[in-house]
Structure formats: C-alpha cells, structure tokens
C-alpha cells in the first residue's frame, strides 16, 4: 500500500469496506483484516485502488455503479434454511445449513438429506437462481409428504429469489408440492 492506509484511501474514494469487498469480489472479513492491518493488502488490490484515485469523477462513478448491480447478488457464506409445507401445520417443519462459494452450493439437513448445486445472478431480472440436486436417504420423508422409499430418491430443485441479506423467503415446488423456504445469511465462510 502507499503512504495512505486502506481506511484513508477508502475515505478519499467515498467507499465503505463492504462496498470495496463487493467491488473486488472478496468477503467483507477479508477487507476488514486489511483495514486493521492483520493482513497485508495484496499488490493487485492496492494497484486497483491507486487507479481508482486517478479516475475522473465520471469514470469513478461508472466503476462504482458496478457495486449497485452486485448488491442484489447472494453473498458467499453460510445460510440457515427453514422450510414449511401444508403438511407441517403450525409447528416447526424443517431446517438445513448451506454453504455458498464461487457459484456452488453444498448443504445438508438434520435427517441426512444432502443437496448440492449452483447459484447465479441475473442482472436483468435482478434475481438469484438456484439449481440443486437433493438426495433423500432411503426411507426418508420430505416435509411435503413425499416418501423416498427403500432406495432413497434424488430430486432436482430450481428456484429464484431476491438477495438473502439478511433474510429472504421464496416458494419452491418439491415433487409437485409447494414448500416455503426462508433463507437467512449467517456469516462469511472462513478464508
């Protein structure tokens, strides 16, 4: 970094740490470590910040507009998933934990169901799309009432929703039955 600290440079540019994280696609925790001096700012990041300082006001505004587009994207990290169906009634239905990183999703529920897949952001609709393959263990039963049988089952799940920061809700169809899913961002994954 130059003579200016990261905090001073961000202040000059009118950026918050979270905005820098979105702009260069790193976790907010990473930028926080740079800002406190616990980790050194990588050379390419320092060079990018120096270039930003040299841009005209219009060019800087254009570059920073990229932040707004990224603001609706899913953050990488851990998410709690809670889901309900008509079969559940008023009680708790089910929950799972999911990890999102580099466009990939991996998760599991407490009954042994495992899901993996991908996520991406559509800048036109400003929605996040999720494509999952859910593996239900033998004799497993979904909260929608679907029974996997003695062989277990594999189901494809596709959905889209707004950014889960900190919470979003969506409705999905699982084996033809509606399922309400609440997705809550827990925090970033360790670096």
Backbone bond lengths (Angstrom), bond angles and torsions (degrees), N, CA, C in turn:
res aa  C-N    CA-C-N  psi(-1)  N-CA   C-N-CA  omega(-1)  CA-C   N-CA-C  phi
1 X - - - 1.449 - - 1.525 107.93 -
2 X 1.310 116.27 162.73 1.460 120.13 179.41 1.522 109.62 -82.59
3 X 1.326 116.51 -161.24 1.459 120.79 179.60 1.523 111.26 -65.45
4 X 1.336 117.03 -26.36 1.460 120.40 178.39 1.519 110.28 -78.75
5 X 1.329 116.55 141.19 1.456 119.58 173.96 1.531 108.19 -75.40
6 X 1.312 115.46 165.98 1.460 119.38 178.17 1.524 110.18 -59.28
7 X 1.316 116.84 -42.49 1.470 120.19 179.75 1.522 110.91 -59.60
8 X 1.323 117.20 -43.86 1.468 120.78 -179.99 1.528 111.09 -65.61
9 X 1.317 116.04 -40.49 1.460 119.46 -179.70 1.529 110.74 -65.53
10 X 1.331 116.93 -42.69 1.463 120.14 178.23 1.520 110.83 -63.57
11 X 1.321 116.39 -39.03 1.459 120.50 178.06 1.525 110.70 -62.01
12 X 1.316 117.84 -44.36 1.471 121.98 178.12 1.519 112.06 -60.49
13 X 1.345 115.69 -37.60 1.460 120.90 -178.96 1.530 112.57 -82.43
14 X 1.321 116.32 -11.42 1.461 119.84 -177.55 1.524 112.62 74.28
15 X 1.324 116.51 31.40 1.462 122.58 -179.09 1.521 110.99 -111.02
16 X 1.317 115.50 145.82 1.462 121.01 170.06 1.530 107.63 -94.31
17 X 1.314 116.17 162.67 1.465 120.38 -179.67 1.528 111.12 -59.24
18 X 1.334 117.17 -42.18 1.464 120.58 179.92 1.520 111.58 -63.11
19 X 1.320 117.33 -34.57 1.463 120.45 178.42 1.527 110.72 -68.68
20 X 1.331 116.76 -40.76 1.459 119.34 176.75 1.520 109.74 -61.77
21 X 1.332 117.25 -42.28 1.463 121.01 179.60 1.521 110.37 -57.90
22 X 1.315 117.40 -44.38 1.470 120.72 179.00 1.529 111.16 -67.11
23 X 1.308 116.18 -40.83 1.462 121.28 -176.50 1.520 111.70 -61.86
24 X 1.337 116.99 -40.64 1.468 120.10 -176.97 1.529 112.67 -105.82
25 X 1.345 116.22 6.73 1.459 121.93 173.32 1.526 113.60 61.94
26 X 1.346 115.30 50.97 1.459 121.42 171.04 1.522 107.61 -126.71
27 X 1.304 116.81 169.59 1.461 119.76 -179.74 1.535 109.93 -75.00
28 X 1.339 116.64 151.16 1.465 119.58 175.11 1.529 112.01 -58.39
29 X 1.326 116.79 -32.69 1.470 120.98 178.68 1.529 110.33 -62.21
30 X 1.329 117.20 -39.23 1.461 120.83 178.96 1.518 110.58 -60.66
31 X 1.348 116.68 -46.63 1.464 120.04 179.75 1.518 110.23 -64.50
32 X 1.325 117.07 -37.48 1.463 120.70 178.17 1.531 110.72 -61.46
33 X 1.326 117.15 -40.81 1.467 120.58 178.22 1.525 110.87 -63.86
34 X 1.326 117.03 -37.45 1.466 120.47 176.99 1.523 109.99 -66.87
35 X 1.343 116.23 -43.06 1.469 120.61 -175.75 1.524 111.91 -66.13
36 X 1.332 117.28 -34.17 1.471 120.55 -179.57 1.520 111.98 -85.52
37 X 1.335 116.69 -8.80 1.456 120.28 -179.13 1.512 113.90 85.23
38 X 1.344 117.72 4.59 1.468 120.42 178.73 1.521 111.30 -68.95
39 X 1.335 116.34 -26.74 1.468 122.57 175.34 1.518 107.56 -133.62
40 X 1.314 115.48 148.18 1.462 119.81 177.87 1.522 110.46 -76.88
41 X 1.312 116.31 144.50 1.464 121.00 174.98 1.529 106.82 -70.73
42 X 1.338 117.97 124.10 1.471 119.60 -179.96 1.529 111.12 -59.99
43 X 1.317 115.60 148.25 1.461 121.40 -178.98 1.516 114.26 -52.12
44 X 1.353 119.65 -47.28 1.458 119.51 -179.87 1.533 113.28 -62.68
45 X 1.328 117.07 -33.88 1.468 120.21 178.35 1.528 109.53 -69.61
46 X 1.318 116.98 -44.38 1.469 120.60 177.89 1.528 110.31 -60.34
47 X 1.337 116.78 -41.37 1.471 120.33 178.86 1.522 110.59 -64.47
48 X 1.329 117.50 -41.72 1.464 121.47 178.99 1.535 110.45 -61.33
49 X 1.315 116.93 -42.27 1.466 120.56 178.97 1.529 111.16 -64.82
50 X 1.316 116.62 -37.93 1.473 119.45 176.59 1.527 110.98 -64.46
51 X 1.336 116.51 -39.66 1.464 120.41 177.35 1.523 110.13 -63.82
52 X 1.327 117.11 -42.21 1.473 120.08 178.47 1.523 111.22 -57.56
53 X 1.328 116.51 -38.96 1.465 120.30 179.71 1.530 112.05 -64.99
54 X 1.326 117.11 -26.97 1.459 121.16 -177.70 1.534 113.43 -86.82
55 X 1.332 117.67 -12.42 1.460 121.16 -177.27 1.523 111.84 -69.93
56 X 1.333 114.90 151.72 1.465 119.69 172.46 1.532 107.78 -67.39
57 X 1.308 116.55 164.64 1.468 121.12 -179.88 1.528 110.72 -58.11
58 X 1.353 117.99 -41.28 1.466 121.19 179.97 1.525 111.54 -66.58
59 X 1.319 116.54 -43.82 1.462 120.14 -179.66 1.529 110.82 -65.97
60 X 1.322 116.92 -39.67 1.466 120.88 177.25 1.521 109.93 -63.87
61 X 1.325 117.38 -43.31 1.467 120.88 179.16 1.528 110.31 -60.44
62 X 1.341 117.16 -40.43 1.459 120.70 178.29 1.516 112.08 -63.27
63 X 1.300 115.46 -42.95 1.470 119.77 179.23 1.530 110.06 -65.08
64 X 1.310 117.09 -40.53 1.466 120.04 -178.23 1.528 112.41 -73.46
65 X 1.331 117.93 -20.31 1.468 120.32 175.70 1.520 110.86 -62.64
66 X 1.320 115.47 -25.32 1.467 118.62 177.19 1.526 111.10 -59.60
67 X 1.322 116.69 -29.37 1.467 120.52 179.08 1.517 110.04 -61.82
68 X 1.322 116.54 -43.45 1.467 119.51 -177.47 1.518 110.94 -60.88
69 X 1.334 117.36 -41.55 1.462 119.77 178.20 1.517 111.71 -63.13
70 X 1.322 116.88 -37.31 1.459 121.07 179.98 1.524 112.35 -76.18
71 X 1.328 117.78 -16.34 1.463 120.87 -174.75 1.520 112.69 -63.18
72 X 1.315 118.52 -22.41 1.459 120.46 -179.11 1.524 112.36 -97.43
73 X 1.316 116.10 -1.95 1.459 119.69 179.33 1.525 110.36 -76.59
74 X 1.317 115.68 152.47 1.457 120.04 174.66 1.516 109.69 -63.94
75 X 1.309 115.65 140.44 1.454 120.47 173.06 1.522 108.07 -82.39
76 X 1.314 116.08 144.68 1.446 118.73 171.34 1.515 107.87 -68.85
77 X 1.311 116.57 144.65 1.455 119.04 177.90 1.514 111.70 149.85
78 X 1.327 113.96 -163.32 1.462 121.96 -179.56 1.521 110.15 -97.58
79 X 1.329 115.56 140.75 1.460 122.43 179.70 1.518 109.72 -131.61
80 X 1.328 115.24 140.16 1.454 121.46 169.87 1.523 106.66 -93.59
81 X 1.335 116.87 132.89 1.456 121.99 177.18 1.515 108.05 -114.70
82 X 1.319 116.48 126.92 1.463 121.22 173.17 1.509 106.81 -119.29
83 X 1.333 116.31 136.98 1.448 118.28 -176.90 1.523 110.79 -136.31
84 X 1.336 113.78 150.87 1.458 122.49 -177.42 1.521 109.25 -139.47
85 X 1.310 115.11 148.55 1.459 120.77 173.22 1.525 107.84 -136.98
86 X 1.313 116.26 172.20 1.468 120.87 179.26 1.521 110.61 -61.93
87 X 1.328 118.04 -28.38 1.465 122.70 -179.62 1.527 111.15 -64.77
88 X 1.335 117.66 -29.64 1.465 122.23 -174.95 1.519 113.72 -71.96
89 X 1.305 117.95 -27.90 1.458 119.88 -172.81 1.517 109.69 72.29
90 X 1.337 116.78 -141.73 1.460 120.46 -176.75 1.524 113.89 -90.70
91 X 1.336 118.35 -11.67 1.459 120.23 -177.15 1.514 112.79 -78.62
92 X 1.350 114.60 176.33 1.464 119.57 176.55 1.518 108.14 -64.95
93 X 1.293 115.69 139.27 1.460 120.31 -176.30 1.521 111.25 -101.07
94 X 1.299 117.77 -63.84 1.444 120.31 -178.48 1.511 111.68 -167.55
95 X 1.313 114.53 165.06 1.461 119.28 178.58 1.519 109.09 -151.33
96 X 1.322 114.69 160.60 1.457 121.67 179.31 1.517 108.32 -151.22
97 X 1.300 115.78 169.48 1.459 122.54 175.70 1.522 107.08 -122.56
98 X 1.334 116.43 135.91 1.465 121.10 179.70 1.520 109.73 -129.50
99 X 1.326 115.15 143.40 1.461 122.06 174.04 1.524 107.73 -114.29
100 X 1.346 116.31 130.43 1.457 122.16 178.74 1.518 109.21 -117.04
101 X 1.323 115.94 127.98 1.468 120.25 177.23 1.526 109.06 -157.34
102 X 1.322 115.37 133.16 1.469 122.17 175.44 1.526 113.38 51.95
103 X 1.329 116.36 41.54 1.458 120.47 177.49 1.515 115.14 79.39
104 X 1.327 117.73 3.74 1.468 122.33 -178.87 1.521 110.39 -113.13
105 X 1.336 115.67 148.84 1.465 122.77 178.16 1.523 108.21 -124.56
106 X 1.322 115.61 139.00 1.450 121.95 174.15 1.520 106.92 -141.58
107 X 1.330 117.16 132.75 1.450 118.92 -178.79 1.514 112.80 -160.93
108 X 1.336 114.16 172.57 1.455 121.17 -178.92 1.520 109.45 -155.21
109 X 1.340 114.96 153.87 1.461 119.28 172.72 1.531 109.11 -107.47
110 X 1.305 116.78 176.18 1.470 120.21 -174.90 1.525 113.77 -76.22
111 X 1.335 117.66 -7.47 1.455 121.23 179.82 1.526 112.63 -101.05
112 X 1.328 117.59 6.54 1.455 120.70 176.83 1.515 115.32 97.89
113 X 1.318 117.70 0.37 1.462 119.92 174.18 1.520 109.40 -70.80
114 X 1.310 116.81 136.64 1.457 121.94 -179.04 1.525 107.69 -125.28
115 X 1.331 115.74 139.05 1.459 118.63 176.25 1.516 109.34 -134.00
116 X 1.328 114.01 148.23 1.460 120.92 175.68 1.511 107.86 -148.20
117 X 1.315 114.27 155.14 1.455 117.98 -179.22 1.506 111.15 172.27
118 X 1.338 114.21 -147.00 1.458 119.19 -175.63 1.516 110.53 -140.83
119 X 1.332 114.64 163.78 1.458 120.99 174.91 1.520 107.84 -140.00
120 X 1.332 115.35 149.85 1.457 120.22 175.06 1.528 109.00 -150.91
121 X 1.310 115.05 167.82 1.456 122.07 -176.11 1.520 108.94 -115.93
122 X 1.330 116.65 131.72 1.461 122.05 176.06 1.524 107.79 -100.51
123 X 1.342 118.54 108.19 1.460 120.40 -176.79 1.529 113.60 -66.60
124 X 1.331 117.68 -20.63 1.471 120.44 179.51 1.531 110.22 -74.13
125 X 1.335 116.48 -49.77 1.469 119.85 -179.26 1.531 112.03 -87.59
126 X 1.336 115.87 -12.77 1.463 122.74 -176.57 1.524 111.45 56.83
127 X 1.336 115.06 41.43 1.457 120.90 178.37 1.528 109.20 -127.66
128 X 1.315 115.06 152.90 1.450 122.80 176.90 1.525 108.52 -95.97
129 X 1.303 117.04 131.55 1.459 121.71 177.04 1.519 108.97 -105.61
130 X 1.324 114.71 140.71 1.454 121.36 -179.89 1.519 108.17 -125.58
131 X 1.318 116.40 134.54 1.460 123.60 177.57 1.525 106.18 -127.33
132 X 1.330 116.21 113.58 1.467 120.67 -175.74 1.513 111.09 -124.94
133 X 1.302 115.68 154.21 1.456 122.91 167.95 1.529 105.58 -117.95
134 X 1.326 115.10 117.67 1.460 122.68 -177.70 1.519 108.71 -100.51
135 X 1.330 116.64 122.43 1.466 122.29 176.49 1.521 108.14 -102.74
136 X 1.322 115.40 116.64 1.464 121.89 -179.50 1.530 107.01 -99.51
137 X 1.351 118.28 129.44 1.473 119.78 -177.51 1.531 111.50 -68.00
138 X 1.350 116.48 162.01 1.467 119.90 177.65 1.531 111.36 -52.27
139 X 1.313 114.11 137.24 1.472 123.24 -178.42 1.527 112.86 65.12
140 X 1.312 116.48 8.32 1.464 119.76 177.83 1.521 111.20 -68.47
141 X 1.318 115.59 149.73 1.462 120.95 179.96 1.527 107.63 -129.61
142 X 1.330 115.46 127.02 1.461 120.38 177.50 1.517 110.59 -77.85
143 X 1.312 116.33 158.92 1.471 120.88 179.66 1.523 111.89 -66.52
144 X 1.328 117.81 -11.96 1.463 121.56 176.24 1.525 111.82 -84.39
145 X 1.352 117.25 -7.46 1.449 121.78 -178.39 1.521 113.15 103.31
146 X 1.322 118.74 -11.70 1.467 122.66 179.05 1.520 109.36 -63.31
147 X 1.344 116.67 133.37 1.458 121.93 177.80 1.519 109.10 -109.30
148 X 1.337 117.38 131.67 1.456 122.28 -176.60 1.520 112.89 -78.45
149 X 1.323 118.54 -20.35 1.460 120.89 -179.32 1.519 112.03 77.43
150 X 1.341 116.72 -176.95 1.464 120.94 -174.57 1.529 114.28 -68.64
151 X 1.315 118.28 -20.09 1.466 121.68 -179.58 1.526 113.20 -92.11
152 X 1.333 116.31 -10.10 1.455 118.87 -171.85 1.517 108.96 80.21
153 X 1.304 117.29 -175.32 1.467 120.12 -178.74 1.514 109.98 -153.93
154 X 1.309 114.81 156.40 1.454 122.14 174.18 1.523 107.37 -125.64
155 X 1.320 116.16 126.50 1.456 121.82 -178.01 1.522 109.89 -124.96
156 X 1.319 116.62 141.94 1.457 121.24 173.55 1.518 108.63 -92.42
157 X 1.321 115.89 136.05 1.461 122.38 179.93 1.523 107.49 -125.30
158 X 1.318 116.55 126.57 1.455 122.13 178.80 1.516 107.08 -128.35
159 X 1.327 116.51 135.84 1.459 119.80 178.11 1.510 110.75 -159.38
160 X 1.321 114.86 171.30 1.464 119.44 174.69 1.514 108.29 -144.95
161 X 1.323 115.36 151.69 1.450 120.55 -177.58 1.513 109.88 -163.01
162 X 1.324 114.32 169.87 1.458 120.01 176.19 1.514 109.10 -77.14
163 X 1.298 115.34 172.55 1.459 121.47 -177.93 1.528 111.61 -59.73
164 X 1.291 116.44 137.62 1.459 122.36 178.89 1.516 109.54 -93.20
165 X 1.306 116.79 75.37 1.451 119.57 -179.81 1.517 109.27 -140.69
166 X 1.265 120.09 98.04 1.462 125.20 -1.42 1.526 113.37 -89.23
167 X 1.357 119.37 -17.02 1.462 120.89 -174.86 1.526 109.94 -137.96
168 X 1.332 116.49 141.49 1.460 121.32 171.64 1.522 108.35 -143.59
169 X 1.310 115.48 154.92 1.454 121.15 179.63 1.519 109.19 -126.23
170 X 1.311 116.23 142.61 1.461 121.55 178.27 1.522 108.80 -144.59
171 X 1.324 116.01 162.13 1.460 121.43 174.71 1.515 107.40 -113.45
172 X 1.325 115.40 132.18 1.461 121.37 178.26 1.521 108.51 -123.41
173 X 1.306 116.04 158.16 1.461 121.26 172.52 1.519 107.61 -105.98
174 X 1.322 115.99 122.26 1.456 122.14 179.37 1.527 107.09 -119.11
175 X 1.312 116.72 117.10 1.462 122.12 -177.45 1.532 110.42 51.27
176 X 1.338 115.84 38.66 1.463 121.71 176.64 1.517 115.64 83.62
177 X 1.319 118.24 -1.00 1.465 121.65 -178.65 1.530 110.42 -111.95
178 X 1.352 117.09 140.81 1.469 119.43 179.69 1.530 111.72 -71.49
179 X 1.326 114.10 143.64 1.454 121.36 178.60 1.524 107.47 -138.68
180 X 1.330 117.08 124.59 1.462 121.42 176.61 1.519 108.03 -90.55
181 X 1.332 115.41 126.41 1.465 121.32 -176.04 1.527 108.65 -119.33
182 X 1.324 116.56 128.75 1.457 122.43 172.94 1.520 107.44 -109.88
183 X 1.331 115.58 124.30 1.462 122.12 -176.07 1.522 107.80 -112.68
184 X 1.334 117.45 120.95 1.458 122.57 -177.40 1.527 109.55 -119.46
185 X 1.321 115.95 124.73 1.458 121.20 178.07 1.522 108.65 -72.09
186 X 1.342 116.55 126.24 1.462 121.61 -179.44 1.520 110.09 -94.15
187 X 1.334 116.64 -47.06 1.466 119.90 -178.80 1.508 110.86 167.35
188 X 1.345 115.93 174.49 1.455 119.97 -178.03 1.519 111.78 -71.83
189 X 1.328 114.69 155.85 1.452 120.83 173.05 1.520 108.97 -75.70
190 X 1.322 118.04 152.80 1.464 118.78 175.89 1.530 109.54 -62.13
191 X 1.320 116.34 146.81 1.476 120.09 179.73 1.494 111.50 -72.72
